[in-house]
Amino acid sequence: MSIAVSVEARIRAVSLTEDTITAELVDGRTISVPLVWSWRLSEATPEQRAEFEITGGGCGIRWPRIDEDISVEGLLHGVPASRPASTHQSCR
């Protein structure tokens, strides 16, 4: 008899380059995604990108100076952040 164990993914460490966000998970996996998946991070200065915290016991990453949050689930499922729609309405 085998028993399936569900392990929730948690972030242990984060590193950034000019092109990627890399998260090391507590279970040994490493996830890298393109930095451009986050328009806020890709437009941020290197100093702003370097100022982050791992939140929720490893559930996500937060960059407070640029108001950006990325969840471990978003990284795992490959969900890029979309730029918000313009609030200006055009006249017809």
C-alpha positions as CSV (number, residue, x, y, z in Angstrom):
1,M,0.0,0.0,0.0
2,S,1.3,3.4,-0.9
3,I,0.3,6.7,0.8
4,A,0.4,9.9,-1.2
5,V,1.6,12.9,0.8
6,S,0.7,16.4,-0.3
7,V,3.4,18.9,0.3
8,E,2.7,22.5,-0.1
9,A,5.4,24.4,-2.0
10,R,7.2,27.0,0.1
11,I,10.0,29.4,-0.9
12,R,13.3,29.1,1.0
13,A,15.4,31.6,-0.9
14,V,15.1,34.1,-3.8
15,S,17.6,35.6,-6.2
16,L,17.3,38.0,-9.1
17,T,19.4,38.8,-12.1
18,E,18.7,41.4,-14.8
19,D,16.6,38.8,-16.6
20,T,15.2,36.2,-14.1
21,I,13.6,35.6,-10.8
22,T,14.7,32.4,-9.2
23,A,13.1,30.8,-6.2
24,E,14.5,27.9,-4.3
25,L,11.8,25.8,-2.6
26,V,12.1,24.0,0.7
27,D,11.6,20.7,-1.1
28,G,14.7,21.2,-3.2
29,R,13.1,22.4,-6.4
30,T,14.3,25.6,-8.1
31,I,12.0,27.7,-10.2
32,S,13.2,30.4,-12.6
33,V,10.9,32.8,-14.5
34,P,11.6,35.7,-16.8
35,L,11.8,39.1,-15.0
36,V,9.5,40.5,-17.6
37,W,6.6,38.4,-16.3
38,S,6.3,41.2,-13.7
39,W,6.1,44.5,-15.4
40,R,6.6,46.3,-12.1
41,L,9.9,44.4,-11.4
42,S,11.1,44.8,-15.0
43,E,10.5,48.6,-14.7
44,A,12.0,48.9,-11.2
45,T,15.5,49.9,-10.4
46,P,18.0,47.3,-9.3
47,E,17.9,48.8,-5.8
48,Q,14.1,48.4,-5.7
49,R,14.3,44.8,-6.9
50,A,16.9,44.0,-4.3
51,E,14.5,45.0,-1.5
52,F,12.1,42.1,-1.1
53,E,10.8,39.7,1.6
54,I,9.6,36.2,1.6
55,T,6.0,36.3,3.0
56,G,3.5,33.9,4.5
57,G,6.0,31.4,5.7
58,G,7.3,30.9,2.1
59,C,4.0,31.4,0.2
60,G,5.2,34.4,-1.7
61,I,7.6,37.2,-2.3
62,R,6.8,40.9,-1.7
63,W,8.6,44.0,-3.0
64,P,7.1,46.8,-0.8
65,R,8.7,49.7,-2.5
66,I,7.0,48.9,-5.8
67,D,3.9,47.2,-4.4
68,E,4.5,43.9,-6.1
69,D,3.6,40.4,-4.8
70,I,4.4,37.1,-6.5
71,S,3.0,33.8,-5.1
72,V,4.8,30.5,-5.2
73,E,1.7,29.2,-7.0
74,G,2.0,31.9,-9.6
75,L,5.7,30.9,-10.2
76,L,4.8,27.2,-10.3
77,H,1.9,27.6,-12.7
78,G,3.6,30.2,-14.9
79,V,1.2,33.0,-14.5
80,P,2.7,36.3,-15.7
81,A,1.3,39.5,-14.2
82,S,-0.8,41.5,-16.6
83,R,-0.5,45.3,-16.8
84,P,-3.7,46.9,-15.5
85,A,-6.1,48.2,-18.1
86,S,-6.2,51.9,-18.5
87,T,-8.8,53.7,-16.4
88,H,-9.5,56.3,-19.2
89,Q,-12.6,55.7,-21.2
90,S,-12.7,56.7,-24.8
91,C,-15.6,58.5,-26.2
92,R,-17.6,57.0,-29.0
